Amino acid sequence: MAKYGIIDIHQARGCLYGICRQAAGGEEVILARHGLPWVRVTSLETARTKVQFGVLKGAVAIEAGFDAPLPLVILQGFDGI
């Protein structure tokens, strides 16, 4: 694959896929407009966070019957029964 480095925005139209692949591979591509650097194309870095189970253990209390059916009076307010 050709190394793009700095490329004119009008030329970039024809090789956008190649520019994206290069950026996704970790290389930086600069798009120029009227000979001046205008836009930097880089890959997106996703932040990976480790899931920690049990962090809220003991801090949250769920009462018995929390998933019991709602009283008819409350249901009528939602359904318009």
ABEGO torsion letter per residue (X at the ends): XBBAEBBBAAAAAAAAAAAAAAAAAGBBBBBBBGGBBABBBBBBBBBBBBBBBGAABGABBBBBGAABBBBAAAAAAAAGX
